[in-house]
Amino acid sequence: MSTINKDHIVDESNRSETKLVEEEEEEEDLQKLLVPDVQNLPLIPPSAVETNFATYFALDFMKPAHDQYVYRHANGLCVIGLAPSHVAFKDEGGITAVDFNVGKSDRSGMKVTGKRKKNAQHFESNTALCKISTKNDSYIVRCCVKGSLLEVNQQLIKQPELLNVSVL
């Protein structure tokens, strides 16, 4: 069927075929996005940290070679740790002790409760979190971001050698 529209003759059957082709192409594009090609998938899927956290590094924080990382979640939660390039990992024997009793209080003894995180300690970016010791020296680990301390890794007190082992 044909119609005349302002001196133009338009073939409606041709128009509907073009529309169908466009819809099929759009459907194929959508299918490619939703169902990826198996050959293009990585051999090892990304970890939960890689997927859910943005990674930042504080290089030479307060002192040379005192490198730290900050994993920041979209909800504002930050996980702070020692970067692999931290000077403590270069000492012979690695890290031998972790002490959260720095400053005026023991960071490991605090208990945060409730939706509003009552009793959380508020820190500035230069506040000491813990002291790590190696065979020859000890280093203060600082917060490097402003925020509230919700919890510490209790396993590090009992097994400080966990810091020397790579998780990958």
MDAnalysis code that builds the backbone (N, CA, C; Angstrom):
import MDAnalysis as mda
import numpy as np

u = mda.Universe.empty(504, n_residues=168, atom_resindex=np.repeat(np.arange(168), 3), trajectory=True)
u.add_TopologyAttr("name", ["N", "CA", "C"] * 168)
u.add_TopologyAttr("resid", np.arange(1, 169))
u.add_TopologyAttr("resname", ["MET", "SER", "THR", "ILE", "ASN", "LYS", "ASP", "HIS", "ILE", "VAL", "ASP", "GLU", "SER", "ASN", "ARG", "SER", "GLU", "THR", "LYS", "LEU", "VAL", "GLU", "GLU", "GLU", "GLU", "GLU", "GLU", "GLU", "ASP", "LEU", "GLN", "LYS", "LEU", "LEU", "VAL", "PRO", "ASP", "VAL", "GLN", "ASN", "LEU", "PRO", "LEU", "ILE", "PRO", "PRO", "SER", "ALA", "VAL", "GLU", "THR", "ASN", "PHE", "ALA", "THR", "TYR", "PHE", "ALA", "LEU", "ASP", "PHE", "MET", "LYS", "PRO", "ALA", "HIS", "ASP", "GLN", "TYR", "VAL", "TYR", "ARG", "HIS", "ALA", "ASN", "GLY", "LEU", "CYS", "VAL", "ILE", "GLY", "LEU", "ALA", "PRO", "SER", "HIS", "VAL", "ALA", "PHE", "LYS", "ASP", "GLU", "GLY", "GLY", "ILE", "THR", "ALA", "VAL", "ASP", "PHE", "ASN", "VAL", "GLY", "LYS", "SER", "ASP", "ARG", "SER", "GLY", "MET", "LYS", "VAL", "THR", "GLY", "LYS", "ARG", "LYS", "LYS", "ASN", "ALA", "GLN", "HIS", "PHE", "GLU", "SER", "ASN", "THR", "ALA", "LEU", "CYS", "LYS", "ILE", "SER", "THR", "LYS", "ASN", "ASP", "SER", "TYR", "ILE", "VAL", "ARG", "CYS", "CYS", "VAL", "LYS", "GLY", "SER", "LEU", "LEU", "GLU", "VAL", "ASN", "GLN", "GLN", "LEU", "ILE", "LYS", "GLN", "PRO", "GLU", "LEU", "LEU", "ASN", "VAL", "SER", "VAL", "LEU"])
u.atoms.positions = np.array([
    [0.845, -1.165, 0.000],
    [0.000, 0.000, 0.000],
    [0.895, 1.235, 0.000],
    [0.512, 2.226, -0.760],
    [1.284, 3.451, -0.860],
    [0.425, 4.630, -0.449],
    [1.060, 5.646, 0.128],
    [0.345, 6.858, 0.482],
    [1.094, 8.045, -0.085],
    [0.361, 9.101, -0.321],
    [0.981, 10.319, -0.832],
    [1.033, 11.296, 0.329],
    [2.232, 11.806, 0.608],
    [2.418, 12.713, 1.721],
    [3.293, 13.865, 1.249],
    [2.703, 15.039, 1.015],
    [3.423, 16.229, 0.572],
    [4.306, 15.945, -0.635],
    [3.736, 15.520, -1.669],
    [4.425, 15.242, -2.932],
    [5.411, 14.087, -2.850],
    [5.348, 13.280, -1.819],
    [6.215, 12.101, -1.714],
    [5.344, 10.859, -1.666],
    [5.767, 9.866, -2.362],
    [5.056, 8.604, -2.319],
    [5.840, 7.690, -1.380],
    [5.175, 7.201, -0.338],
    [5.822, 6.378, 0.664],
    [5.213, 4.987, 0.601],
    [6.064, 4.009, 0.467],
    [5.615, 2.622, 0.428],
    [5.586, 2.102, 1.854],
    [4.379, 1.874, 2.411],
    [4.250, 1.475, 3.808],
    [4.766, 0.068, 4.065],
    [4.691, -0.815, 3.118],
    [5.227, -2.169, 3.311],
    [6.744, -2.120, 3.438],
    [7.373, -1.231, 2.693],
    [8.829, -1.053, 2.777],
    [9.206, -0.476, 4.139],
    [8.387, 0.444, 4.635],
    [8.625, 1.084, 5.925],
    [8.565, 0.051, 7.052],
    [7.574, -0.835, 7.011],
    [7.431, -1.838, 8.066],
    [8.587, -2.839, 8.023],
    [9.074, -3.174, 6.823],
    [10.234, -4.068, 6.719],
    [11.473, -3.409, 7.315],
    [11.675, -2.142, 7.058],
    [12.814, -1.397, 7.606],
    [12.722, -1.356, 9.124],
    [11.517, -1.151, 9.618],
    [11.303, -1.110, 11.062],
    [11.627, -2.464, 11.694],
    [11.217, -3.541, 11.040],
    [11.505, -4.884, 11.546],
    [13.006, -5.163, 11.570],
    [13.705, -4.756, 10.536],
    [15.162, -4.958, 10.467],
    [15.847, -4.190, 11.585],
    [15.416, -2.947, 11.811],
    [15.994, -2.134, 12.885],
    [15.741, -2.776, 14.245],
    [14.547, -3.289, 14.468],
    [14.220, -3.942, 15.742],
    [15.058, -5.204, 15.936],
    [15.276, -5.960, 14.862],
    [16.099, -7.173, 14.955],
    [17.548, -6.829, 15.276],
    [18.087, -5.761, 14.655],
    [19.451, -5.325, 14.953],
    [19.570, -4.863, 16.398],
    [18.569, -4.141, 16.864],
    [18.554, -3.676, 18.251],
    [18.499, -4.864, 19.221],
    [17.702, -5.870, 18.871],
    [17.591, -7.082, 19.686],
    [18.925, -7.832, 19.741],
    [19.622, -7.902, 18.600],
    [20.935, -8.554, 18.560],
    [21.944, -7.807, 19.423],
    [21.942, -6.476, 19.344],
    [22.852, -5.671, 20.165],
    [22.576, -5.882, 21.648],
    [21.299, -5.919, 22.007],
    [20.925, -6.150, 23.397],
    [21.352, -7.536, 23.849],
    [21.191, -8.515, 22.990],
    [21.594, -9.894, 23.296],
    [23.102, -9.980, 23.527],
    [23.888, -9.252, 22.724],
    [25.352, -9.248, 22.880],
    [25.756, -8.657, 24.220],
    [25.010, -7.636, 24.668],
    [25.315, -7.028, 25.964],
    [24.960, -7.941, 27.131],
    [23.821, -8.614, 27.020],
    [23.343, -9.447, 28.120],
    [24.029, -10.809, 28.185],
    [24.345, -11.392, 27.042],
    [24.984, -12.702, 26.996],
    [26.325, -12.539, 26.289],
    [27.413, -12.347, 27.058],
    [28.706, -12.099, 26.423],
    [29.252, -13.346, 25.725],
    [30.152, -13.115, 24.795],
    [30.809, -14.194, 24.076],
    [31.732, -14.939, 25.039],
    [31.642, -16.243, 25.072],
    [32.403, -17.060, 26.021],
    [33.908, -16.912, 25.796],
    [34.338, -16.729, 24.553],
    [35.765, -16.585, 24.274],
    [36.339, -15.294, 24.853],
    [35.523, -14.278, 25.060],
    [36.003, -13.000, 25.576],
    [35.956, -12.888, 27.091],
    [35.422, -13.886, 27.790],
    [35.357, -13.841, 29.248],
    [36.728, -14.094, 29.849],
    [37.056, -13.454, 30.997],
    [38.349, -13.716, 31.641],
    [38.388, -15.132, 32.222],
    [39.594, -15.688, 32.312],
    [39.736, -17.030, 32.879],
    [39.382, -17.047, 34.355],
    [39.765, -15.991, 35.071],
    [39.463, -15.867, 36.496],
    [38.546, -14.659, 36.666],
    [37.388, -14.837, 37.273],
    [36.483, -13.688, 37.442],
    [37.064, -12.680, 38.426],
    [36.672, -11.409, 38.329],
    [37.192, -10.405, 39.258],
    [36.748, -10.699, 40.688],
    [37.606, -10.355, 41.640],
    [37.279, -10.593, 43.049],
    [36.215, -9.606, 43.516],
    [35.663, -9.861, 44.679],
    [34.645, -8.973, 45.251],
    [35.236, -7.590, 45.522],
    [36.504, -7.540, 45.911],
    [37.151, -6.255, 46.171],
    [37.281, -5.469, 44.871],
    [37.704, -6.128, 43.802],
    [37.843, -5.450, 42.505],
    [36.502, -4.963, 41.979],
    [35.460, -5.723, 42.248],
    [34.134, -5.384, 41.738],
    [33.467, -4.282, 42.550],
    [33.567, -4.342, 43.872],
    [32.771, -3.477, 44.740],
    [33.504, -2.277, 45.326],
    [34.818, -2.232, 45.237],
    [35.582, -1.169, 45.874],
    [36.429, -0.417, 44.860],
    [36.575, 0.878, 45.081],
    [37.530, 1.683, 44.319],
    [38.834, 1.665, 45.106],
    [39.952, 1.445, 44.444],
    [41.242, 1.329, 45.117],
    [42.016, 2.635, 44.994],
    [42.517, 3.112, 46.125],
    [43.360, 4.304, 46.168],
    [44.635, 3.952, 46.925],
    [45.726, 4.627, 46.583],
    [46.991, 4.421, 47.284],
    [47.464, 5.742, 47.860],
    [47.941, 5.685, 49.095],
    [48.566, 6.834, 49.739],
    [50.060, 6.519, 49.799],
    [50.780, 6.961, 48.791],
    [52.211, 6.665, 48.705],
    [52.989, 7.647, 49.571],
    [54.021, 7.152, 50.229],
    [54.882, 7.961, 51.104],
    [54.054, 8.762, 52.109],
    [53.087, 8.104, 52.738],
    [52.189, 8.800, 53.654],
    [52.921, 9.138, 54.939],
    [53.106, 10.406, 55.194],
    [53.778, 10.977, 56.367],
    [55.295, 10.740, 56.346],
    [55.748, 9.609, 55.846],
    [57.186, 9.298, 55.773],
    [57.455, 8.558, 54.466],
    [58.691, 8.608, 53.983],
    [59.001, 7.881, 52.741],
    [58.809, 6.373, 52.901],
    [58.256, 5.747, 51.887],
    [58.030, 4.297, 51.791],
    [56.989, 3.767, 52.780],
    [56.213, 4.629, 53.391],
    [55.106, 4.201, 54.255],
    [53.828, 4.222, 53.422],
    [53.765, 3.310, 52.460],
    [52.672, 3.273, 51.494],
    [51.484, 2.487, 52.050],
    [50.299, 3.019, 51.814],
    [49.074, 2.374, 52.270],
    [48.059, 2.360, 51.141],
    [47.067, 1.466, 51.249],
    [45.970, 1.465, 50.297],
    [44.679, 1.759, 51.033],
    [43.713, 2.254, 50.286],
    [42.367, 2.492, 50.801],
    [41.402, 1.906, 49.772],
    [40.598, 0.939, 50.214],
    [39.508, 0.422, 49.385],
    [38.265, 1.171, 49.822],
    [37.628, 1.889, 48.885],
    [36.443, 2.675, 49.223],
    [35.218, 2.106, 48.521],
    [34.223, 1.761, 49.320],
    [32.959, 1.240, 48.800],
    [32.043, 2.415, 48.458],
    [31.058, 2.176, 47.619],
    [30.117, 3.225, 47.211],
    [29.326, 3.783, 48.385],
    [29.150, 2.988, 49.451],
    [28.403, 3.464, 50.615],
    [29.262, 4.285, 51.571],
    [30.548, 4.492, 51.243],
    [31.428, 5.321, 52.053],
    [32.354, 4.539, 52.961],
    [32.153, 3.247, 53.100],
    [33.008, 2.421, 53.940],
    [34.407, 2.333, 53.327],
    [35.427, 2.527, 54.149],
    [36.812, 2.431, 53.676],
    [37.532, 1.330, 54.441],
    [38.313, 0.548, 53.718],
    [39.175, -0.467, 54.309],
    [40.602, 0.002, 54.090],
    [41.367, 0.097, 55.172],
    [42.727, 0.628, 55.099],
    [43.717, -0.484, 55.388],
    [44.796, -0.526, 54.619],
    [45.822, -1.539, 54.824],
    [47.173, -1.084, 54.304],
    [48.154, -1.929, 54.476],
    [49.505, -1.635, 54.007],
    [49.659, -2.055, 52.553],
    [50.184, -1.159, 51.748],
    [50.447, -1.475, 50.345],
    [51.629, -2.445, 50.275],
    [51.688, -3.259, 49.222],
    [52.814, -4.202, 49.094],
    [54.178, -3.525, 49.055],
    [54.202, -2.244, 48.734],
    [55.477, -1.516, 48.679],
    [55.860, -0.874, 50.010],
    [55.115, -1.137, 51.088],
    [55.437, -0.565, 52.409],
    [56.788, -1.070, 52.881],
    [57.514, -0.216, 53.559],
    [58.877, -0.527, 54.005],
    [58.916, -1.707, 54.984],
    [57.836, -1.965, 55.709],
    [57.812, -3.066, 56.684],
    [57.944, -4.420, 56.004],
    [57.449, -4.548, 54.789],
    [57.545, -5.820, 54.070],
    [58.952, -6.080, 53.549],
    [59.766, -5.034, 53.480],
    [61.136, -5.183, 52.969],
    [62.114, -5.588, 54.062],
    [61.708, -5.450, 55.335],
    [62.571, -5.871, 56.444],
    [62.686, -7.386, 56.467],
    [63.839, -7.857, 56.910],
    [64.071, -9.300, 56.993],
    [63.124, -9.927, 58.015],
    [62.473, -10.999, 57.642],
    [61.550, -11.686, 58.541],
    [60.129, -11.178, 58.469],
    [59.899, -10.041, 57.818],
    [58.550, -9.505, 57.667],
    [57.983, -8.969, 58.974],
    [56.701, -8.838, 59.025],
    [56.011, -8.275, 60.195],
    [55.844, -9.356, 61.250],
    [56.217, -9.026, 62.489],
    [56.180, -10.007, 63.578],
    [55.108, -9.702, 64.624],
    [54.635, -8.435, 64.701],
    [53.622, -8.086, 65.706],
    [52.778, -6.912, 65.240],
    [51.518, -6.912, 65.671],
    [50.598, -5.806, 65.409],
    [50.005, -5.405, 66.747],
    [50.109, -4.108, 67.081],
    [49.613, -3.604, 68.353],
    [48.643, -2.454, 68.102],
    [47.393, -2.646, 68.498],
    [46.382, -1.610, 68.315],
    [46.296, -0.685, 69.528],
    [47.160, -0.857, 70.502],
    [47.194, -0.006, 71.684],
    [48.144, 1.162, 71.423],
    [47.653, 2.138, 70.666],
    [48.432, 3.339, 70.362],
    [47.603, 4.551, 70.735],
    [48.248, 5.644, 70.945],
    [47.520, 6.852, 71.324],
    [46.994, 6.738, 72.738],
    [45.786, 7.241, 72.953],
    [45.211, 7.267, 74.293],
    [44.359, 6.055, 74.610],
    [44.096, 5.209, 73.614],
    [43.228, 4.064, 73.877],
    [43.621, 2.872, 73.017],
    [43.127, 1.716, 73.458],
    [43.352, 0.482, 72.710],
    [42.272, 0.370, 71.643],
    [42.682, 0.413, 70.383],
    [41.733, 0.384, 69.276],
    [41.020, -0.964, 69.155],
    [41.653, -2.027, 69.608],
    [41.064, -3.363, 69.463],
    [39.969, -3.643, 70.484],
    [39.908, -2.896, 71.575],
    [38.933, -3.145, 72.625],
    [37.614, -2.422, 72.442],
    [37.509, -1.599, 71.431],
    [36.286, -0.809, 71.258],
    [35.157, -1.637, 70.640],
    [33.939, -1.347, 71.036],
    [32.758, -2.027, 70.510],
    [31.806, -0.972, 69.954],
    [31.506, -1.073, 68.664],
    [30.589, -0.154, 68.001],
    [29.239, -0.834, 67.899],
    [28.166, -0.094, 68.248],
    [26.833, -0.699, 68.240],
    [25.836, 0.198, 67.533],
    [24.769, -0.414, 67.052],
    [23.625, 0.311, 66.522],
    [23.773, 0.844, 65.114],
    [22.652, 1.325, 64.618],
    [22.593, 1.850, 63.259],
    [23.472, 3.085, 63.102],
    [23.573, 3.893, 64.123],
    [24.356, 5.125, 64.055],
    [25.810, 4.930, 64.498],
    [26.208, 3.684, 64.695],
    [27.598, 3.326, 65.040],
    [28.073, 4.073, 66.285],
    [27.290, 3.907, 67.344],
    [27.592, 4.544, 68.618],
    [28.919, 4.024, 69.152],
    [29.687, 4.851, 69.782],
    [30.992, 4.576, 70.383],
    [32.117, 4.436, 69.350],
    [31.867, 4.756, 68.096],
    [32.935, 4.721, 67.087],
    [33.903, 5.873, 67.357],
    [35.181, 5.593, 67.224],
    [36.187, 6.632, 67.414],
    [36.331, 7.425, 66.119],
    [36.331, 8.739, 66.216],
    [36.448, 9.612, 65.050],
    [37.917, 9.967, 64.852],
    [38.396, 9.763, 63.630],
    [39.810, 9.952, 63.315],
    [40.006, 10.995, 62.235],
    [41.120, 11.669, 62.320],
    [41.607, 12.533, 61.246],
    [42.557, 11.706, 60.388],
    [43.023, 12.269, 59.301],
    [43.854, 11.496, 58.378],
    [45.231, 11.134, 58.946],
    [45.686, 11.855, 59.944],
    [47.010, 11.552, 60.510],
    [46.947, 10.786, 61.831],
    [45.784, 10.316, 62.253],
    [45.619, 9.584, 63.504],
    [46.238, 8.189, 63.389],
    [46.938, 7.773, 64.438],
    [47.572, 6.450, 64.449],
    [46.521, 5.358, 64.631],
    [46.570, 4.355, 63.762],
    [45.663, 3.205, 63.871],
    [46.291, 2.082, 64.676],
    [47.531, 1.751, 64.337],
    [48.207, 0.655, 65.018],
    [49.717, 0.794, 64.834],
    [50.420, -0.054, 65.553],
    [51.875, -0.104, 65.416],
    [52.232, -1.510, 64.960],
    [52.977, -1.592, 63.869],
    [53.432, -2.895, 63.386],
    [54.922, -3.002, 63.664],
    [55.331, -4.184, 64.066],
    [56.732, -4.403, 64.408],
    [57.334, -5.466, 63.498],
    [58.586, -5.240, 63.170],
    [59.363, -6.223, 62.427],
    [60.490, -6.669, 63.342],
    [61.373, -7.494, 62.821],
    [62.498, -7.978, 63.606],
    [63.391, -6.826, 64.084],
    [63.556, -5.814, 63.231],
    [64.507, -4.736, 63.518],
    [63.872, -3.399, 63.865],
    [62.636, -3.182, 63.523],
    [62.069, -1.840, 63.656],
    [60.567, -1.923, 63.908],
    [59.949, -0.764, 64.197],
    [58.496, -0.700, 64.321],
    [58.003, 0.532, 63.570],
    [56.766, 0.447, 63.067],
    [56.197, 1.499, 62.239],
    [54.784, 1.800, 62.707],
    [54.423, 3.083, 62.655],
    [53.066, 3.504, 62.993],
    [52.257, 3.548, 61.698],
    [51.105, 2.888, 61.708],
    [50.184, 2.921, 60.563],
    [49.131, 3.973, 60.872],
    [48.982, 4.919, 59.953],
    [48.056, 6.030, 60.152],
    [46.757, 5.803, 59.379],
    [45.742, 6.547, 59.749],
    [44.406, 6.375, 59.169],
    [44.365, 6.766, 57.686],
    [44.979, 7.828, 57.294],
    [45.099, 8.382, 55.930],
    [43.780, 8.847, 55.313],
    [42.651, 8.671, 55.976],
    [41.373, 9.279, 55.571],
    [40.635, 9.720, 56.835],
    [39.827, 10.747, 56.706],
    [39.029, 11.206, 57.841],
    [37.791, 10.330, 57.946],
    [37.516, 9.834, 59.154],
    [36.337, 8.997, 59.325],
    [36.252, 8.408, 60.711],
    [35.395, 7.426, 60.865],
    [35.182, 6.748, 62.145],
    [35.662, 5.312, 62.045],
    [36.336, 4.849, 63.091],
    [36.808, 3.464, 63.131],
    [35.674, 2.573, 63.607],
    [35.272, 1.620, 62.763],
    [34.172, 0.723, 63.105],
    [34.676, -0.582, 63.707],
    [35.769, -1.128, 63.162],
    [36.324, -2.356, 63.712],
    [37.748, -2.533, 63.221],
    [38.475, -3.380, 63.926],
    [39.830, -3.750, 63.526],
    [39.857, -5.258, 63.298],
    [40.837, -5.712, 62.550],
    [40.975, -7.136, 62.262],
    [41.635, -7.818, 63.469],
    [40.840, -8.503, 64.266],
    [41.328, -9.163, 65.477],
    [42.324, -10.280, 65.156],
    [42.201, -10.884, 63.992],
    [43.114, -11.966, 63.607],
    [44.558, -11.488, 63.541],
    [44.767, -10.211, 63.236],
    [46.128, -9.684, 63.119],
    [46.840, -9.622, 64.472],
    [46.084, -9.531, 65.547],
    [46.692, -9.529, 66.876],
    [47.229, -10.920, 67.191],
    [46.419, -11.939, 66.888],
    [46.817, -13.328, 67.174],
    [47.822, -13.865, 66.165],
    [47.658, -13.481, 64.894],
    [48.511, -14.009, 63.826],
    [49.033, -12.863, 62.949],
    [50.004, -12.087, 63.418],
    [50.512, -10.962, 62.617],
    [51.207, -11.403, 61.327],
    [51.621, -12.658, 61.258],
    [52.283, -13.149, 60.044],
    [51.318, -13.200, 58.852],
    [50.014, -13.058, 59.093],
    [49.049, -13.005, 57.985],
    [49.343, -11.830, 57.045],
    [49.910, -10.770, 57.578],
    [50.253, -9.616, 56.747],
    [51.367, -9.935, 55.748],
    [52.197, -10.915, 56.061],
    [53.320, -11.261, 55.189],
    [52.907, -12.143, 54.023],
    [51.703, -12.707, 54.079],
    [51.242, -13.633, 53.052],
    [50.328, -12.899, 52.082],
    [50.598, -13.036, 50.810],
    [49.750, -12.432, 49.787],
    [48.485, -13.256, 49.638],
    [47.346, -12.587, 49.465],
    [46.081, -13.295, 49.305],
    [45.886, -13.800, 47.886],
    [46.653, -13.305, 46.949],
    [46.484, -13.716, 45.553],
    [47.320, -14.898, 45.230],
])
